[in-house]
Amino acid sequence: MRSILRSTALRSATRASRALPTCYAARHYSIRTQAASASAQAPLDASKLQVTQTTKPKTFSKPEDLVFGREFTDHMLTIEWTESEGWLEPKIVPYQNLSLDPATCVFHYAFECFEGMKAYKDKEGSVRLFRPDKNMARLNKSSARIALPTFEPSAFTELISKFANLEKDSIPNQRGYSLYLRPTMIGTQKTLGVGPPGSALLYVIASPVGPYYPTGFKAVSLEATDYAVRAWPGGVGDKKLGANYAPCIVPQLEAASRGFQQNLWLFGEEQYVTEVGTMNMFAVIKDKATGQKELVTAPLDGTILEGVTRDSVLALARERLVPEGWKVSERKYTIKELADADKEGRLVEAFGAGTAAIVSPIRKISWKGEMINCGLKETEESGEIALRMKTWMENIQYGDEEHEWSYRTQA
């Protein structure tokens, strides 16, 4: 079997002499990636998939003992890309280490982006993906932003579908469990010159998972964080880049040292609420004058990740809550607005939304020495809307409710 990563030494040498200046590459990343995609000799072609199955299948922990993202399935999906050849033939191969030169550009300039998505097993044993078109669109946006190649969304969805179906035996049968899929793209050119990578690797690994939090579906406590910033206007906070995540770990550790599970990221002098940990943030607030309930989340202004679960919560809310008299808003709101709503008895509940946890109820938020209570009684672990959203989405994900968002995989 040919190595996953082909040698790029010759390409590196020829490209080094024409590496673009950093500022030029930054200004023209979209032009370059679009041109590269258009001129590539080979588009991503799912029909060329080659499958080599493992001869040493793994044994997994019992579902209740699974730790999120710690155990991985027997195989991985890999597709190489080169500037001269385009996308090479896709391969499913036994899970294995990558072989990368120490000068590979992903290590030095963070040419890396990824997605988080899940495969679910329905009552008939069929495997389903949840809104994979949204993940494909976001991955293409992320890769284009850092001068990596783009791909044909339908072809990659078909490949992930075949990969997930191959690994179906590793998906626990219980509701609440799934196969977490991690599509990843990295720049693989061997060079210390700063410029668009001339080679890349797109791959997918998978991990059988249960509930994201070991405690299960229980409310978490947050520390409002304004001394560190997750994202800023004109940056890349709306893209799913690995470089966005490492800087958030120290503030999270600091919050944990004070007894909080996650950070609530604030931005600007106004202290706008943006995201909670690695999730999008939602709050339910009653209008002071009318008492109307409003489900509110921050707008997609370039500082907010375009979450698939976020979009799903909004779509379900507009379909099912608005007829009940609710208001659904994407608007800027501040931590002070939440604090005032709590003091006035108008903060009904709050929750985070993301692929890993689906929804995560919030009990309280620490802000400037005071505690904002998010509407839950001491004996409650979730508000009504967080629980309804979780139920609605799981019904679709596990195929209990037939819906256009549920994508049946192909063998």
N, C-alpha and C positions, 0 to 999 in steps of 0.2 A: 504494500500500500504506500502510495506516495505520501510524503510528510504533509501534515496539515498546513504548514507554512513553507512555501517555496523560497528558495534563496533570492534575496533582493539586492545582493551586493553590487552587481553590475548596474542595476537601475539606480542604486543610491549614488554610485560614482558619477553617472552621467547627469543625474538631476542636481547633484550638489552644486555644480557650477552655475546652475540657473535657478537656484532657490530664490523665491521672492522675498523681498524685505518684509519684515513683520507687519508694518503698517499697511503695506500694499495688500498683503494676504488678508488682513482683517477687513479691509474695505471691499475686497472683491471675492469673498468666500462664496457668495451665492452664484456669481457669474461663473466662477471656476467650476463649482460642483455641477451646475446645470450643463455647462459645456462638456464636462467629463462624462456625465451620464448620457448626454445626447450622442457623443462621438464614440462611446464604448463599443467595441466590436461585438460583445455578447451581453444581452440583457440577462437578468436572473431568470432561469428556466427550470421550473419544478419538474418537468418531464425527464430531465437528465439526472435525477436523484439516484445515487448509488448507496446501497445499504450494506454495511458489514456488521453483523450482530456479534455481541460478545459471546465468548465461550465460558465466561466465569460470572454468571448472574449473582447479584448481591442479595443479601438478606437484610430487610429493613426492620427497624424497631417497631414495637407495637404502636398503633396509631396514637394512643394516649401518651406515649413516651417520646413522640417526635418533637424535636426542637426546631423552630422555624429556620430554614436555610442551612441546616447542618448535614443532612444526608442527601446524596445525589443519585440519580438513576443510572442505569447501566450504559447509556449512550449519550451522545451529543451530536447536534447538527452543526455542520461547518460549511461555509462558503467563502472562498477567497476571491478577492478583487484586485486587479492590477490596472493601472492607467492605460497600458497598451492593449490588454486583452479583454477588459471588462470583467463580468462575473464568470467565474469558472464553474465547473459542474458541482452541484451540491452533494454533500456526503453526510450520511449518518454513520458514525463510527463508535466503537467502544469509548466510554468516557476516559480521558487521558490528559496528561499535562500538555501544555503548550511549550514549544521550543522557540524562545525569542532571544535575539541578540541583545546584549546590554545597551546598545545604542538605539534600540527600537524607539521610535518617536513617541509611542504611547507612554513610555516611562518618563520622558523628559518634558513633554509639552501637553500632556493630558488629552491626547486625541482618543477620547473614549465616551461613548454614550450607551444607554441601555433602556430597556423597558421592563415593566413588571406586569405579568398577566397570569391567569390561572386556567387550568383545565379541570373540569368537573365530571363526575360519573353520575349519570342519571339512574333511575330505578331499573331500566332495561339493560344497564351496563354499558350504554353508549357514552362516548366521551364528547364533551361540549366545551367550546371556548366562549368567552363573554366579550362581545363587541371587539373582536380582533382588528376590525377596520380602523378603530380609533387608535389602537396601539401602533399599527403600521404607519398611520399618518403622523403621529407624534415622533416616532423613531426617525422617519425621514426628515422631519423638521430639525430634530436634534443633530442628526448627522450632517445635514447641509450647513448648519450654523458653525460647525467646527471643521469644515472643508473635507469631510468624508463623503464617500459616494452615496447616492440614493439608489433605491431599488423599486421593483414593481410590486406594489402592495399585495395584489391578488396571488402572485407567485410565492411570496414569502409566507402568506397566510396558509397556502396549500402545503408548503413544506412543514410549517409548524404543526399543522393538522396531522400530517402523516407521522411526524415525530411524536406528538402527544399520544396518538393512537398506538404506536409501537410500545410506548411505556405505560399503557393503560393498567397493567397488572400492579403497578406501583402506586396507583391512586387508591387510597382507603375508601371503602364503600360507605362509611358513615357520613351523614350530613354534617357540614362544618369542616370537612376535610377536603383537600384538593391537591392538585399538582401545580406547584408554583413554577412558572416558566420565566426564564431570564434571557431574552434576546439581547445580545451585546455586540457592539461594533467597535473595533480598535484599529488605529493606524499602525501598520507593521513595517513601514519603511525603516531601514537601518541608516540613520543619519542624525547628526547634531545640527544640521542646517534647519532653520525655521521656515517652513513653507508647507503647502498642501501635500499630504502624504501621497506617494505614488503607488502604495499597496495597502490593502486593508483586509481584515478578517471579520466576517459576520458569523456569529455562532449562537447556539441556544443550548443551555443546560437546564435541568429540571430537578426539583426537590419536592418530595411528598411532604405536605404540611398539614397541621391542624390549626387551631386558633392562634393568632399572632401573639397575643399576650398569654403567658402561662396561667394567669388567673382566670382566663376565659373572658366572657362578655361582661365586663365590669367597668364601672366608671373610673376614669383616671383624673389625676390632679395636675395642673399646669403651673409653671412659673412664667409670668409675662417677662419677655426678654427684650430689652432695648439697648443694652451695652454692646451687643453684637448684631449684625445684620445678615439675614439669610440671602436677600436679593435686593436689587436696586434698579431704578429705571435705566433702560439702555443696556442692562447686563444680560445674563443668560439664566436668570432664575426661572424663566418659563420653559426652559428646556431640561430634559432629563439627562444631565451630564454627571459623571462620577465626581468631577471637580466641585460640584455644588454641595456634596454631602460631607466630605471629610472636615471642612471648617466648622460644621455644626456639632461635631462630637464633643468638643471641650465645653461649650455652653450646656449641652445636654448632661454631661457629667457633673457640671457645677449645679445644675438644677436637681439632679438625682441626689447629690450630697446634702441637699436641703429637704429631701423627702418628696420630690415631685417627679412624676413619670416622664413628662415631656416639657418642651419649651413652647410658649405661645409667642410667635415672632411678631414684633411690632416694628413699624417703620415710620420715620420722619418725626418732626416736632409734634405733629398731631397725634402720633402714636396710633397709626392705623393698624387694625388687626389684619394680619396677612395669612399665615399658615400655622398649623399646630404640629410640631415635630416635622415629619415628612408627609403630613396629610393636609388636605384642604379643610378649612374651618367653616362650620355652620353654627348659627345661633337662631333661636326662636324668641322673638321679642313682641310683646303686646304694644300696640299703639296707645299712647297716653290719652288721646282724645276719644278714640272710637273703640278701643279694646280689641281691634282686629289683630289676629296673629300674623306675624311676618316671618318667613324663613329667609334669612339673609346670609349671603356669603360675599367675599371680596370679588371684585371684577377682574377679568383677565386683562390687566393693564401692563403686562410684560414682567411683573414681579411675582406672579402667581403661576404655579404649575397647572397646566391644562389637564386636570385630572379626569380620567375616564369615569371613575366613581363619582366625582363631583358633577360631571355632566349628566350622569345617570340619576343622581339625587334630584337635580334641578328638573330634568325631564319628567320624572315620576311625580314630583311635587306639583308641577304645572298641570299634569294630566289628572291627578287624583286628589290633591289638596285644594287647588284653586276652586273647583266646583263646591267645596265645603266652606268657601268663604275666606280662604287664606290669601295672603299676598306673598309672592315669591320675588325676591330682589337680588340682583347682583350689583352691589354698590359699596362704596367705601364707608366703613364705620370704625369707630375708635374704641379703645379699651375703656375710655371714660363713659361712652354710651352704654357699654355693658355694665359698668359699675353703677351708673345711675339707674339703669333698668332693674338691677338687683335690689337696690335700696328702695325702689318704688314698687317692688313686687311684680315687675313686668318681664323679667327674664325667666322664660318658661323652661328652656333647656338649651344645651349646646353639645355639639359632637364634632369629631373629626371624621373625614371620609377618605379612604384610600384602598388600593387593591388588596394590600396585605391584611388589613383588619376589617375591611368593608366599611363599617361605621364603628366609632369608638366614643361612647358617651363620656362627657366631661362633668365631674362633680364640682370642682372649684378651681379658681384661678388666683394665684398670689400676685398682687400688684402694689408696689410702693408701700409695703407694710400692711396692706389690708387684704382681706379675703373676699373675692367675689364668688358668691354661691350661685351655681348654675341650675337652680330650680329643683334639684333632687332632694327627696327626703333621705334621712340617714339610712333607712332600710332599702332604698331604691338603688338599682344599679344602672337604670336607663330611663330616659324620658320616652314618652309615647311615640314621637316622630322618629327618633333614632331606631327604636325597635320595629316600627312599621317599615322603615326604609330597609333595614336588614332583612326582614321577612320577605318584602317584595322582591328584593334583588336576589336573594337565595332561591326563591321560587323560580325565577327565570334561569339562574345559573345552573340549577340542578334539574331543569327541564320539567318541574312540576307545573309551570305555567308556560305554555308555548308562546314564544315572543320572537320578534325579528332580531333581538340582540343575541339570541342563543344560536351558536354556530356548531353544527354537528361535524365532528372530524371525519376524515377519510382514511381508509386503510391504505 
